[in-house]
Amino acid sequence: MTEKNKIIGCLHDAGVLDAVRWAYDSALSRTLIDFSEDAGHDATLLGIMRHTLFRDRLDRVFACGKYQVPDDAEPDSGLAALFAELPDKDIATMPRLDPGFVRSSLLNGSPGWRFQDLRLLMASCDFGKTDSLPWGEKSETKQRVAKQQPWDGHPSLFDDTNLLDGDWRLPYAGQLLDLETFVVAHSLDAVSQKSELIIGRPRLNLDGGDAWHWRKDLDQMPPSTGGRRFDQPPAQAPDTGTADAPVRLRRAVSEESKRADAE
């Protein structure tokens, strides 16, 4: 099985991709409501608003950050904060993942979310430029992620092979990350209001070539219809075959991407 099929299948079956799609739809809708050129807003602010709200919605649906629920809390505690400023549609369609199912996992200060032995980071880019996203112009953290190679044909986190043994590490350029890390990239055209949302394994394209080893479009997924309630039994994540790894903690313009990605 290819890395793409394994990763996408794992995240899809666990409901994580559905949660990501909900978070982006919610963030995009609120961004377009609040954005106003008549008020003096521009494409840079549009990108920052979208990126910030997307991060907030991911924290909400995964019960991370300020929406984290204490272990000894009642199942429905914190719902007032969780649902604050959300329209009824977003509340009704929010996937109900159990607290702790996905956890915060920063990488050098960049917001990230961990499911099993996988981490997701965010990246904003100009609309229509996802295939040529210039990772060499992104933060050092994003460049480190883009240096990592797919494990197709090599032992991986999903195999029983000891990660510290074997010459299979040689294809990696630079220091290995603590977790297999993938990127969710998003973009929006202010004029047409068309958007893009993808997940994939970034490729450090200093040659100006393709920005991804592989990618999956998420904007073609059907909208979320909501998930199970908090008071149902905890969901079981797919078995990846390994124990947890240690965690160490348009008017579009290119400046929009740089400023949003600098977090």
NUZA-88715 format. One record per residue (C-alpha): residue number from 0; x, y, z. Coordinates in nm, 4 decimals, padded with zeros to 6 digits. Example, Ala and Ser with C-alpha at 12.3 -4.5 7.8 and 13.67 -1.06 7.14 Angstrom:
REM residues 2
nr_u_v_w
0_01.2300_-00.4500_00.7800
1_01.3670_-00.1060_00.7140
This chain:
REM residues 263
nr_u_v_w
0_00.0000_00.0000_00.0000
1_00.1323_00.3443_-00.0902
2_00.1957_00.6077_00.1740
3_-00.0824_00.8230_00.0300
4_-00.3413_00.5468_00.0505
5_-00.2335_00.4499_00.4006
6_-00.2377_00.8035_00.5410
7_-00.5583_00.9153_00.3706
8_-00.7335_00.5912_00.4631
9_-00.6273_00.6180_00.8270
10_-00.7348_00.9813_00.8632
11_-01.0577_00.9283_00.6726
12_-01.1670_00.6229_00.8699
13_-01.0954_00.8010_01.1987
14_-01.3060_01.1026_01.0996
15_-01.0082_01.3388_01.1063
16_-01.0439_01.4492_00.7433
17_-01.4127_01.5192_00.7987
18_-01.3148_01.7362_01.0963
19_-01.0568_01.9253_00.8894
20_-01.3127_01.9886_00.6176
21_-01.5671_02.1153_00.8732
22_-01.3077_02.3447_01.0303
23_-01.2185_02.4990_00.6968
24_-01.5786_02.5408_00.5823
25_-01.6629_02.7126_00.9107
26_-01.3573_02.9387_00.8967
27_-01.4158_03.0265_00.5319
28_-01.7799_03.1127_00.5870
29_-01.7041_03.3449_00.8801
30_-01.4135_03.5053_00.6932
31_-01.6308_03.5929_00.3950
32_-01.8992_03.7340_00.6252
33_-01.6553_03.9592_00.8126
34_-01.4380_04.0615_00.5170
35_-01.5257_04.4033_00.3727
36_-01.3312_04.6018_00.1167
37_-01.5547_04.8981_00.1942
38_-01.4214_04.8878_00.5506
39_-01.0640_04.8980_00.4194
40_-00.9861_04.5268_00.4311
41_-00.7383_04.3904_00.1756
42_-00.6143_04.0534_00.0506
43_-00.3474_04.0321_00.3212
44_-00.6044_04.0708_00.5971
45_-00.8294_03.8223_00.4198
46_-00.5527_03.5624_00.4316
47_-00.4714_03.6280_00.7960
48_-00.8376_03.6087_00.8970
49_-00.8883_03.2814_00.7142
50_-00.5713_03.1241_00.8526
51_-00.6471_03.2348_01.2097
52_-01.0073_03.1166_01.2035
53_-00.9061_02.7853_01.0455
54_-00.6623_02.7270_01.3308
55_-00.9323_02.8169_01.5832
56_-01.1858_02.5794_01.4247
57_-00.9326_02.2958_01.4240
58_-00.8740_02.3543_01.7947
59_-01.2496_02.3483_01.8506
60_-01.3279_02.0296_01.6646
61_-01.0260_01.8518_01.8203
62_-01.0847_01.9986_02.1700
63_-00.7348_02.1460_02.1797
64_-00.5857_02.4751_02.2984
65_-00.8339_02.6855_02.4937
66_-01.1055_02.4326_02.4096
67_-00.9254_02.1453_02.5802
68_-01.1462_01.9546_02.8234
69_-00.9921_01.8372_03.1559
70_-00.9831_01.4620_03.2031
71_-01.2162_01.4787_03.5037
72_-01.4671_01.7149_03.3407
73_-01.8260_01.6274_03.2618
74_-01.8822_01.5139_02.9001
75_-02.0742_01.8285_02.8068
76_-01.8578_02.0761_02.9957
77_-01.7076_02.3618_02.7973
78_-01.9753_02.3564_02.5281
79_-02.0552_02.7245_02.5796
80_-01.7002_02.8215_02.4824
81_-01.6861_02.5571_02.2105
82_-01.9987_02.6838_02.0368
83_-01.9422_03.0558_02.1000
84_-01.9944_03.2698_01.7873
85_-02.0730_02.9623_01.5746
86_-02.3906_02.9679_01.3643
87_-02.6460_02.6926_01.4182
88_-02.5374_02.5216_01.0970
89_-02.1767_02.4886_01.2157
90_-02.2862_02.3595_01.5553
91_-02.5146_02.1006_01.3983
92_-02.2548_01.9757_01.1526
93_-01.9469_01.9793_01.3794
94_-01.7984_01.6274_01.3998
95_-01.8093_01.5170_01.7652
96_-01.4658_01.3670_01.8233
97_-01.3737_01.2719_02.1773
98_-01.1359_01.5052_02.3633
99_-00.7851_01.3631_02.3401
100_-00.8579_01.1745_02.0182
101_-00.6454_01.4381_01.8417
102_-00.3945_01.6412_02.0439
103_-00.2002_01.9628_01.9978
104_00.1496_01.9007_01.8660
105_00.3515_02.2143_01.7978
106_00.6548_02.1955_01.5735
107_00.9005_02.4750_01.6521
108_00.6069_02.6923_01.7502
109_00.4006_02.6179_01.4394
110_00.0473_02.5017_01.5261
111_00.0024_02.1315_01.4688
112_-00.2356_01.8502_01.5571
113_-00.1394_01.4901_01.6275
114_-00.3432_01.1769_01.5584
115_-00.1630_00.8555_01.6481
116_00.1879_00.8930_01.4998
117_00.0864_01.1562_01.2437
118_00.1043_01.5344_01.2701
119_-00.0818_01.7889_01.0585
120_00.0477_02.1427_01.0022
121_-00.1173_02.4318_00.8162
122_00.0049_02.6381_00.5224
123_-00.1634_02.9279_00.3454
124_-00.0927_02.9994_-00.0203
125_-00.2141_03.2037_-00.3150
126_-00.5213_03.0706_-00.4926
127_-00.4376_02.8391_-00.7828
128_-00.0768_02.7997_-00.6650
129_-00.1047_02.4877_-00.4487
130_00.0772_02.2700_-00.7028
131_00.3692_02.5132_-00.7226
132_00.3710_02.6322_-00.3611
133_00.7311_02.7522_-00.3050
134_00.8397_02.5734_00.0121
135_01.1822_02.7368_-00.0101
136_01.0131_03.0699_00.0651
137_00.8234_02.9357_00.3657
138_00.9388_02.9162_00.7252
139_01.2345_02.7034_00.8267
140_00.9915_02.4640_00.9937
141_00.7913_02.4132_00.6743
142_01.1154_02.3624_00.4812
143_01.2219_02.0904_00.7274
144_00.8908_01.9163_00.6747
145_00.9264_01.9438_00.2961
146_01.2729_01.7825_00.3136
147_01.1264_01.4585_00.4441
148_01.0743_01.1813_00.1904
149_00.7802_00.9414_00.1508
150_00.8353_00.6011_00.3073
151_00.7078_00.4149_-00.0011
152_00.9535_00.1328_-00.0484
153_01.1134_00.1905_00.2912
154_01.0201_00.0743_00.6411
155_00.7809_00.3199_00.8037
156_00.6063_00.4087_01.1241
157_00.3418_00.1555_01.0257
158_00.5924_-00.1321_01.0109
159_00.7556_-00.3235_01.2947
160_01.1028_-00.2089_01.1902
161_01.3014_-00.0176_01.4498
162_01.3199_00.3417_01.3286
163_01.6773_00.3715_01.4488
164_01.8106_00.0789_01.2455
165_01.8868_00.0365_00.8787
166_02.0114_00.2415_00.5863
167_01.6570_00.3339_00.4843
168_01.7097_00.6682_00.6600
169_01.9603_00.7812_00.3968
170_01.7000_00.9189_00.1524
171_01.5999_01.1811_00.4095
172_01.7548_01.5239_00.3655
173_01.8208_01.6954_00.6934
174_01.7186_01.5966_01.0448
175_01.4351_01.3483_01.0809
176_01.1249_01.4815_01.2510
177_00.9833_01.3281_01.5666
178_00.6557_01.2422_01.3884
179_00.5492_01.1793_01.0308
180_00.4312_01.5291_00.9436
181_00.1965_01.6296_00.6629
182_00.0558_01.9653_00.5575
183_-00.2967_02.0960_00.5060
184_-00.2755_02.3801_00.2524
185_-00.5560_02.6261_00.1883
186_-00.6230_02.9207_-00.0400
187_-00.9025_03.1588_-00.1370
188_-00.9722_03.3903_-00.4288
189_-01.1270_03.7107_-00.2937
190_-01.3141_03.7890_-00.6155
191_-01.4714_03.4572_-00.7107
192_-01.4735_03.3259_-00.3504
193_-01.3428_02.9956_-00.4811
194_-01.1175_02.8118_-00.2392
195_-00.8766_02.5185_-00.2217
196_-00.8130_02.2730_00.0604
197_-00.5625_01.9909_00.0221
198_-00.3546_01.7585_00.2372
199_-00.0303_01.6009_00.1297
200_00.3375_01.5245_00.1674
201_00.5207_01.8466_00.0701
202_00.8252_01.8352_-00.1550
203_01.1056_02.0906_-00.1200
204_01.0767_02.2186_-00.4758
205_01.3847_02.4381_-00.5014
206_01.3905_02.3317_-00.8661
207_01.0590_02.5085_-00.9191
208_00.8790_02.1793_-00.9774
209_00.5825_02.0117_-00.8136
210_00.5252_02.1126_-00.4520
211_00.4027_01.7697_-00.3431
212_00.5187_01.4104_-00.3405
213_00.1479_01.3369_-00.3216
214_-00.1659_01.5333_-00.2391
215_-00.5364_01.4823_-00.1834
216_-00.8051_01.7408_-00.2567
217_-01.0354_01.7789_00.0417
218_-01.2587_02.0483_-00.1054
219_-01.4364_01.7799_-00.3070
220_-01.5416_01.5913_00.0046
221_-01.9125_01.6115_00.0930
222_-01.9912_01.8560_00.3746
223_-01.9984_01.7172_00.7260
224_-02.3369_01.6186_00.8642
225_-02.2127_01.5994_01.2217
226_-02.0881_01.3056_01.4230
227_-02.1671_01.1116_01.7355
228_-02.2382_01.2816_02.0643
229_-01.9815_01.3382_02.3358
230_-02.1609_01.0995_02.5692
231_-02.1136_00.7992_02.3406
232_-01.8265_00.5521_02.3980
233_-01.4834_00.6790_02.2885
234_-01.3886_00.6038_01.9309
235_-01.0973_00.3735_01.8634
236_-00.8301_00.5007_01.6286
237_-00.7057_00.2661_01.3558
238_-00.4149_00.0512_01.4704
239_-00.1004_00.1756_01.2997
240_00.1105_-00.1004_01.4488
241_00.3389_00.1135_01.6619
242_00.3452_00.2724_02.0024
243_00.3258_00.6495_02.0317
244_00.6422_00.8274_01.9263
245_00.7807_01.0865_02.1700
246_00.6663_01.4388_02.1000
247_00.9063_01.7355_02.1102
248_00.7510_02.0008_02.1599
249_-00.8354_03.7408_-00.6994
250_-00.6489_04.0033_-00.5278
251_-00.4366_03.7481_-00.3715
252_-00.0808_03.8586_-00.3011
253_00.2248_03.6545_-00.2062
254_00.2663_03.8563_00.1137
255_-00.0577_03.7016_00.2396
256_00.0976_03.3565_00.2407
257_00.4222_03.4697_00.4027
258_00.2527_03.6549_00.6869
259_00.0015_03.3797_00.7621
260_00.2696_03.1093_00.7502
261_00.5050_03.2942_00.9857
262_00.3164_03.1712_01.2912
